[in-house]
Amino acid sequence: MTTLDFYLNDLWSKTIKNIAESGQIPEATLPYFDSKLVSIDDDRGAEVVVPRFINYSIMNQNRELIANCLEDVIGKRLEVRITLEEDYNKISLPNSFKSDFLSREIDPNQTFANFVVGRSNAQAQVAAMTCASNPGFVFNPLFIYGNSGLGKTHLLNAIGNSLRTAFPNKKIGFISGLEFVEAVSKAAKENRFDEFKENFQNLDVLLVDDVQFIANKPKTHELFFTVFNELVNNRKQICITCDRTPSEIKGLEDRIISRFNQGLNVNIEAPEYETSINILKMKIANSSGPNQLKVDDDVLNYMATNFSQDVRSLEGAVNRLLFYSINFPVDDDSDHISLKLAIEAFKDQIKDSRSELSISSVRKAVCDYYNLTKQQITSANRTKNISNARQIAMYLSRKMIDATYDDIGQEFGGRDHSTVMSACETVEKKIKSDPLYLKVINEIESKINNK
């Protein structure tokens, strides 16, 4: 460690001590000030590096306090910049091809290892891994399409990272459709078309993100077509993402559409329930770091039900949940995130459907799921199937509507509150011990929420 490192560490440890002693930060929040002062300069201010987004969010929110506490240590006021470690450490990868026309980096944090696979994206993941293991000889080009935020760019980066490890001598170029258009414009203005084409034709692998942005650009089409043919004819791999199928890209020349269709087209769809749950678990583990918080299964179900339209929405929900749990806890247990906290955290983002629900509507949903009648579920019949459905309906009435035990009992044949309480406790125990039972509960609750 250099003398400068010792100096910066000393400054920062004193600053963190001042923050802790200021009384302006809850004790439970202090672990999220895990950070490092990497530079300090009168002109550029102080740069602080943090390991995770949750640290970044919390420290940015308290940047004024941080600046005050740093000023107490060094005796002068400086601007404080908070930087994510992955951005600070991002360096040019060994075989990323960079030039005036190809300047984007492969993201080292997006790999096949941390890509959550489910029915919605399995085909795209398998195709991407196949191209990464045998570039230029199968599925060329690979064309991955789907709505924004579903993981297409992640797969492109994963291909690049896999190739970088398996084929360290291959030149990999990564560019978006919009960047390609801008590069063509730059080449035209500077009369550098020969250099432009040489940059691309020297690649072993070309990764193109959001190719739809080259539509309605005739000059771009001409150069893209030339580059495409040159690479494919020389068994160089091309992998492309788009928000729609090739034939749906309006303003794209037929000859380019034909080239896109000559390889393999695969779709990514919105994550289904189980994939959403797995994505949430991974994002929570990656975001909360060493101070791992326990998140209830019904919280995961609540988030998966309401934010599964795409991966970005799930990631945003995790950030919101962790931020809220630290700054606005509603429970005494700071290591535990309950459904009560989650509902409070998302109250402005999720329409509260409980006011539209009733015990009878919940009961009907359970009856429909088990193919029972109202008379059967409210009767004294204790056969296993009917009794199980009755207990679930009582539990969901309590959980989703927050109805009283007495009101629930009245809707189920005049049963007393102790019977309803016992039914809810029975369901809660089964949920903890039987994954299949939990899956049934989640499926019924999802159907109720989506009505």
C-alpha positions in Angstrom: 0.0 0.0 0.0 1.4 3.4 -1.0 1.7 6.4 1.2 -1.2 8.0 -0.7 -3.4 4.9 0.1 -2.6 5.2 3.8 -3.5 8.9 3.7 -6.8 8.4 1.9 -7.8 5.5 4.2 -7.1 7.6 7.2 -9.1 10.5 5.9 -12.0 8.2 5.1 -12.0 6.3 8.4 -12.2 9.6 10.2 -15.0 10.7 7.9 -17.1 7.5 8.5 -16.6 7.9 12.2 -17.9 11.5 12.0 -20.9 10.2 10.0 -21.6 7.5 12.7 -21.4 10.0 15.5 -23.5 12.6 13.8 -26.7 10.9 14.9 -28.3 11.6 11.5 -28.0 8.0 10.2 -29.9 5.0 11.6 -27.6 2.4 13.1 -29.0 -0.2 10.7 -28.0 2.0 7.8 -24.3 2.4 8.8 -23.1 -1.0 7.3 -24.2 0.4 3.9 -21.6 3.1 4.1 -19.1 0.4 3.2 -16.9 2.4 0.8 -13.4 3.6 -0.1 -12.0 7.1 -0.8 -9.9 6.6 -4.0 -9.0 10.2 -4.9 -9.2 13.7 -3.5 -8.5 16.9 -5.4 -9.3 20.6 -5.0 -10.6 20.8 -8.5 -12.3 17.4 -9.0 -13.4 16.9 -5.5 -13.5 13.5 -3.6 -14.3 10.3 -5.4 -15.8 7.5 -3.2 -16.2 4.0 -4.6 -19.0 1.6 -3.3 -19.4 -2.1 -4.0 -23.2 -2.3 -4.7 -26.1 -0.3 -6.0 -27.8 -0.2 -2.6 -24.6 1.4 -1.1 -24.7 3.9 -4.1 -28.3 4.8 -3.5 -28.1 5.3 0.2 -24.8 7.3 0.1 -26.0 9.5 -2.7 -29.1 10.3 -0.7 -26.8 11.4 2.2 -24.1 13.1 0.1 -24.5 16.5 1.8 -23.9 14.8 5.2 -20.8 13.0 3.8 -19.5 16.3 2.4 -20.0 18.0 5.8 -18.2 15.2 7.7 -15.3 15.2 5.2 -15.0 19.0 5.6 -14.6 18.5 9.3 -11.7 16.2 8.7 -9.8 18.1 6.0 -10.8 21.7 6.8 -12.3 22.6 3.4 -15.4 22.0 1.3 -15.2 19.5 -1.6 -17.8 18.0 -3.9 -18.2 14.3 -3.2 -18.8 11.8 -6.1 -20.1 8.3 -5.4 -19.1 5.7 -8.0 -20.0 2.1 -8.4 -17.0 -0.2 -8.1 -17.9 -2.0 -11.4 -17.8 1.3 -13.2 -14.6 2.5 -11.5 -12.8 -0.8 -12.3 -14.1 -1.2 -15.8 -11.1 -1.4 -18.1 -10.6 -2.3 -21.7 -10.9 -6.0 -22.1 -7.9 -7.8 -23.7 -9.6 -8.7 -26.9 -12.3 -6.0 -27.2 -11.6 -4.3 -30.5 -11.6 -0.5 -29.9 -11.3 2.3 -32.5 -13.0 5.5 -33.5 -15.9 3.4 -34.8 -16.0 0.7 -32.2 -15.7 2.1 -28.7 -18.1 0.2 -26.5 -16.8 -2.2 -23.8 -18.1 -5.7 -23.1 -19.6 -5.6 -19.6 -17.6 -8.1 -17.4 -20.5 -8.3 -15.0 -23.0 -9.8 -17.4 -22.1 -13.5 -17.9 -23.9 -16.8 -18.5 -23.2 -17.7 -14.9 -25.5 -14.9 -13.6 -28.1 -15.1 -16.3 -31.3 -16.6 -14.7 -32.8 -19.2 -17.1 -36.4 -20.1 -17.3 -39.0 -21.2 -19.9 -39.2 -17.6 -21.2 -35.5 -17.4 -22.2 -34.1 -20.9 -22.3 -33.9 -21.1 -26.2 -32.1 -17.8 -26.4 -29.6 -18.8 -23.7 -28.8 -22.2 -25.3 -28.4 -20.5 -28.7 -26.1 -17.9 -27.3 -23.9 -20.4 -25.5 -23.7 -22.5 -28.7 -22.4 -19.5 -30.6 -20.0 -18.7 -27.9 -18.6 -22.2 -27.9 -18.3 -22.5 -31.7 -18.3 -19.0 -33.2 -18.9 -18.6 -36.9 -20.0 -22.2 -37.7 -23.5 -22.4 -36.3 -26.4 -20.0 -36.1 -24.8 -17.2 -38.1 -26.2 -14.7 -37.5 -27.9 -15.3 -34.2 -30.8 -12.9 -34.0 -32.4 -12.5 -30.5 -35.6 -10.5 -30.3 -38.0 -9.4 -27.6 -39.2 -6.4 -25.6 -36.9 -4.1 -23.8 -35.5 -5.2 -20.4 -35.7 -8.9 -20.8 -32.0 -9.8 -20.9 -31.0 -9.5 -24.6 -28.1 -7.2 -23.9 -27.0 -9.4 -21.0 -26.8 -12.4 -23.4 -24.7 -10.4 -25.9 -22.3 -9.4 -23.1 -22.3 -13.0 -21.9 -21.3 -14.2 -25.4 -18.4 -11.7 -25.4 -17.2 -12.7 -22.0 -17.3 -16.4 -22.8 -15.4 -15.9 -26.1 -12.8 -13.7 -24.3 -12.1 -16.6 -22.0 -12.2 -19.5 -24.5 -10.7 -17.7 -27.5 -8.4 -14.9 -26.1 -6.9 -14.2 -29.6 -10.2 -13.4 -31.3 -11.1 -9.7 -31.9 -14.6 -8.9 -30.5 -16.5 -5.8 -31.5 -19.6 -4.5 -29.7 -21.8 -1.8 -31.0 -25.5 -0.7 -30.8 -27.6 0.1 -33.9 -27.6 3.7 -33.0 -23.8 3.8 -32.6 -23.5 2.1 -36.0 -25.5 4.9 -37.6 -23.4 7.5 -35.8 -20.2 5.8 -36.9 -21.4 5.8 -40.6 -22.1 9.5 -40.3 -18.7 10.1 -38.8 -17.0 8.1 -41.6 -18.9 10.1 -44.2 -18.0 13.5 -42.7 -14.3 12.6 -42.4 -14.1 10.6 -45.7 -12.9 7.5 -43.9 -15.1 4.8 -45.3 -12.2 2.5 -46.1 -11.0 2.7 -42.5 -14.5 2.2 -41.3 -15.0 -1.0 -43.3 -11.5 -2.3 -42.3 -12.3 -1.8 -38.6 -15.3 -4.1 -38.9 -14.0 -6.6 -41.4 -11.0 -7.3 -39.2 -13.3 -8.6 -36.4 -13.7 -12.2 -35.5 -17.0 -11.5 -33.7 -19.5 -8.7 -34.1 -22.1 -8.1 -31.4 -24.9 -5.6 -32.4 -27.4 -4.5 -29.8 -30.8 -2.9 -30.8 -30.3 -3.3 -34.5 -33.7 -1.7 -35.2 -32.1 1.7 -35.1 -30.5 1.3 -38.5 -33.9 1.3 -40.1 -34.6 4.1 -42.6 -30.9 4.9 -43.1 -30.0 3.9 -46.7 -26.3 4.7 -46.4 -26.1 2.8 -43.2 -27.9 -0.2 -44.9 -25.3 -0.2 -47.6 -22.3 -0.4 -45.2 -24.0 -2.8 -42.9 -24.8 -5.1 -45.7 -21.1 -5.0 -46.9 -19.8 -5.7 -43.4 -22.3 -8.4 -42.8 -21.5 -10.3 -45.9 -17.8 -10.0 -45.4 -17.9 -11.4 -41.9 -20.4 -14.2 -42.5 -18.6 -15.3 -45.7 -15.4 -15.6 -43.7 -17.1 -17.6 -40.9 -16.9 -14.7 -38.5 -19.7 -14.7 -35.9 -22.5 -12.1 -35.8 -24.9 -11.9 -32.9 -27.8 -9.4 -33.0 -30.5 -8.2 -30.7 -33.7 -6.4 -31.6 -37.1 -5.5 -30.1 -39.0 -7.2 -32.9 -38.6 -9.9 -35.6 -36.6 -9.0 -38.8 -39.8 -8.8 -40.9 -41.4 -6.4 -38.4 -38.5 -3.8 -38.7 -40.1 -1.2 -40.9 -37.7 0.8 -43.2 -35.2 -2.1 -43.4 -34.1 -3.3 -46.9 -35.3 -6.7 -47.9 -31.8 -8.0 -48.6 -30.8 -7.2 -44.9 -34.0 -8.9 -43.6 -33.1 -11.9 -45.7 -29.6 -12.0 -44.2 -31.1 -11.8 -40.7 -33.4 -14.7 -41.4 -30.6 -17.0 -42.8 -29.3 -17.8 -39.3 -31.4 -18.5 -36.2 -34.1 -16.2 -34.8 -35.0 -16.8 -31.1 -37.4 -14.9 -28.8 -37.1 -13.8 -25.2 -40.4 -13.3 -23.4 -41.4 -11.8 -20.1 -40.2 -14.0 -17.2 -42.8 -16.4 -15.9 -43.5 -16.7 -12.2 -40.8 -19.2 -11.2 -38.1 -17.3 -13.2 -39.2 -14.0 -11.6 -38.8 -15.5 -8.2 -35.3 -16.8 -9.0 -34.3 -13.4 -10.5 -35.5 -11.7 -7.3 -33.5 -14.0 -5.1 -30.4 -13.4 -7.1 -30.8 -9.6 -7.2 -31.5 -9.5 -3.5 -28.4 -11.6 -2.8 -26.2 -9.4 -5.0 -27.6 -6.1 -3.8 -27.7 -6.6 0.0 -24.2 -7.9 0.3 -22.7 -9.1 3.6 -25.7 -7.8 5.6 -28.0 -10.3 4.1 -31.7 -9.6 4.8 -34.3 -12.3 5.1 -37.1 -11.7 2.7 -40.4 -13.6 3.3 -41.7 -15.9 0.5 -45.0 -13.9 0.4 -42.9 -10.8 -0.3 -41.2 -12.5 -3.2 -44.6 -13.6 -4.5 -46.0 -10.1 -4.1 -43.1 -8.7 -6.1 -43.1 -11.4 -8.8 -46.8 -10.9 -9.3 -46.6 -7.2 -9.7 -43.2 -6.6 -11.4 -42.6 -9.5 -13.7 -43.2 -7.6 -17.0 -39.4 -7.5 -17.4 -36.1 -8.0 -15.6 -35.5 -4.3 -15.2 -38.7 -3.9 -13.3 -37.8 -6.7 -11.0 -34.4 -5.2 -10.4 -35.9 -1.8 -9.7 -38.4 -3.4 -7.3 -35.5 -5.0 -5.4 -33.7 -1.7 -5.1 -36.8 0.0 -3.9 -37.5 -2.7 -1.3 -34.0 -2.7 0.1 -33.9 1.1 0.2 -37.2 1.3 2.0 -36.3 -1.5 4.5 -33.2 0.4 5.6 -34.6 4.0 5.7 -38.3 3.4 6.6 -38.6 0.1 8.6 -42.1 -0.8 9.7 -41.0 -3.9 11.8 -38.9 -4.2 14.9 -36.7 -6.9 13.3 -34.2 -5.1 11.0 -33.0 -8.4 9.5 -36.4 -9.3 8.2 -38.5 -8.0 5.4 -42.2 -8.7 5.8 -45.2 -8.4 3.4 -46.3 -5.4 5.5 -43.1 -3.5 4.7 -43.3 -4.5 1.0 -46.9 -3.2 0.7 -45.8 0.0 2.3 -42.7 0.3 0.1 -44.7 -0.1 -3.2 -48.0 1.6 -2.2 -47.3 4.4 -4.7 -46.4 2.0 -7.5 -48.9 -0.8 -7.1 -52.6 -0.1 -7.1 -54.0 -1.5 -3.8 -56.5 -4.0 -5.1 -57.6 -5.0 -1.6 -60.4 -2.4 -1.6 -61.8 -4.1 -4.8 -61.6 -7.5 -3.3 -64.0 -9.2 -1.0 -64.1 -12.4 1.0 -66.7 -13.7 -1.5 -64.4 -12.9 -4.5 -61.5 -14.7 -2.9 -63.7 -17.6 -2.0 -64.9 -17.8 -5.6 -61.4 -17.8 -7.0 -60.5 -20.8 -4.7 -63.7 -22.6 -5.7 -62.8 -22.1 -9.4 -59.3 -23.4 -8.8 -60.5 -26.6 -7.1 -63.8 -26.9 -9.2 -66.0 -26.6 -6.1 -69.3 -24.8 -5.4 -69.9 -22.1 -2.8 -72.2 -24.6 -1.0 -69.5 -27.2 -0.8 -66.8 -24.8 0.6 -69.1 -23.2 3.2 -70.7 -26.5 4.3 -69.7 -28.7 7.2 -68.1 -31.2 4.8 -64.6 -32.2 6.0 -63.4 -34.3 3.1 -59.7 -33.6 2.5 -60.1 -31.7 -0.8 -62.9 -29.4 0.4 -61.3 -28.8 3.8 -58.0 -27.9 2.2 -59.7 -25.4 -0.2 -61.6 -23.9 2.7 -58.5 -23.3 4.7 -56.7 -21.7 1.8 -59.7 -19.4 1.1 -59.7 -18.3 4.8 -56.0 -17.7 4.8 -56.1 -15.6 1.6 -59.0 -13.6 2.8 -57.0 -12.8 5.9 -53.8 -12.1 4.0 -55.1 -10.2 0.9 -58.0 -8.3 2.4 -57.0 -8.1 6.1 -60.5 -9.2 7.0 -61.3 -10.0 10.6 -61.5 -13.6 11.8 -65.1 -13.1 12.7 -66.0 -11.7 9.2 -64.3 -14.5 7.5 -66.0 -17.1 9.7 -69.4 -15.6 8.8 -68.7 -16.0 5.1 -67.8 -19.6 5.6 -70.9 -21.0 7.1 -70.9 -19.1 10.4 -67.7 -20.5 11.8 -66.2 -18.9 14.9 -63.0 -16.9 14.9 -60.9 -19.6 16.5 -61.7 -22.0 13.6 -60.6 -19.4 11.1 -57.4 -18.6 13.1 -56.6 -22.3 13.2 -57.1 -22.6 9.5 -54.7 -19.7 8.8 -52.1 -21.2 11.1 -52.4 -24.6 9.3 -51.8 -23.0 5.9 -48.8 -21.0 7.2 -47.2 -24.2 8.5 -47.8 -26.1 5.3 -46.3 -23.2 3.2 -43.1 -23.4 5.2 -42.7 -27.1 4.8 -44.2 -28.0 1.4 -42.9 -26.1 -1.7 -45.7 -27.6 -3.9 -48.3 -26.3 -1.5 -46.7 -22.8 -1.6 -46.8 -23.0 -5.4 -50.6 -23.6 -5.3 -51.1 -20.7 -2.9 -49.0 -18.4 -5.2 -50.9 -19.5 -8.3 -54.3 -18.8 -6.7 -53.2 -15.4 -5.4 -51.7 -14.5 -8.8 -55.1 -15.3 -10.4 -56.9 -13.1 -7.9 -54.5 -10.2 -8.4 -54.7 -10.4 -12.2 -58.4 -10.4 -12.4 
